[in-house]
Amino acid sequence: MDGTFNENDLSRVVEADRAHIWHHLIQHKPFETNDPRIIVEGKGMRVWDQKGKEHLDAVSGGVWTVNVGYGRESICKAVYDQLMKLCYFANTAGSIPGSNFAEMLIDKMPGMSRVYYTNSGSEANEKAFKMIRQIAHKKYGGKKTKILYRDRDYHGSTLATMSAGGQDERTAQYGPFAPDFVRVPHCMEYRKHELDGAPEENFGEWAANQIEEVILREGPDTVGALCLEPVTAGGGVIEAPEGYWPRVQEICKKYDVLLHIDEVVCGVGRTGTWFGYQQYGIKPDFVTMAKGVASGYAAIACMVTTEEVFDMFKDDASDPMSYFRDISTFGGCTAGPAAAVENMRIIQDENLLQNCVDMGDRMMGNLQALMEKHKVIGDVRGKGLFLGAELVADRGSKEPVDEKQAQAVVADCMAQGVIIGVTNRSIPSRNNTLCFSPALIATADDIDQITDAVDGALGRVFG
Ligand code: PMP
């Protein structure tokens, strides 16, 4: 064994995978009898596995990432050229692609001004958390260290981001967590019956007011920031109801609470605007992004903030505690911003934001039609090409289907050559939501192929 594999030797790849790879997010028991799946190649919206089987990828690389599709030569070339010129230098110095991408990005984010490069979404969120804590020390004498996060939201896999984790099934085994992270209730209209006192009317405003309640309970002088996803992803594809965001913004202003928007999934086109928050007229203080920034062609994430925040960290050059004393080694990789520049140019030149809106509308229409046909679909929701269909055993009680049934729908689609996703929440409340996030290049035929596969799968699994 020389440790290298080629496509003609894929059975060896499978063996090595089974022997040595610890896959993300899944249990390994089934690999004792089934082969792990190896994805060998991708082109456009499609990928091929080790058996040569073609799949239409309705989830952009599994987790909302490959926004411009596979096999983009211009991105690969930009990365190659940049690596030949300069592969890396720590971000204590600048780089040409670092500056180029920052300029392009800030142009799309009025009100924002500074880009801090990192290498994962979790890490980008940690940087914002650290800045928020440092501001608490610098500006508020060690008060205002608390960071609010929302039930059902997700911000990453590290201990601090899990401390801000609103999905208990992902965190239950990993405590104890960092102090001063405080949960606020979710804003999911479809499951508002799970919230004490939620009204029939004006739920959005009520849900935002719950944040104010938490601030008042904790003490406004202790709360430094509020961290939210613009559209909640893994928690079940949840768009906040009308009335929510304007109140959130008012509350943050009233209590001097910084607003940190996690765009790791929504960022760079997924909802049909460059950023999800731009759908709702919000003015954040921190924005974090990762997955779609370079569509997975290189690892890149970043935290973006305002000049006002930046200014707080340069007030006294002689004070060694005054600046942001932080580094991310691979934040200095140049492949990431080189790929990100080209990724953003493709989205612009190919008018993919508009395609995202148009194809998102088509997919939403198709899912609504499926909802009429299959009573197991209790709700369809989302924005742009970021959609979900929640499965329930009973529409009245909204009792979720068994998780295994939801997985069976995914497996049936897979057998038909269409990869879809599912989020299964198990504690404290349960729900199963099928997830769709095809690349922004999807055509009407692709969208119809995805929803036809779901139609067939629901018929077979639920009769
Ligand atoms: N925030 C959100 C909303 C996410 O969905 C994710 C990843 N699924 C993260 C943060 C963490 O990103 P990463 O896996 O790159 O650390």
Residues whose N, C-alpha, C, O or C-beta is under 5 A from the ligand:
A	BS01	PMP	S120 G121 S122 E123 Y154 H155 G156 E229 A233 D262 V264 V265 A290
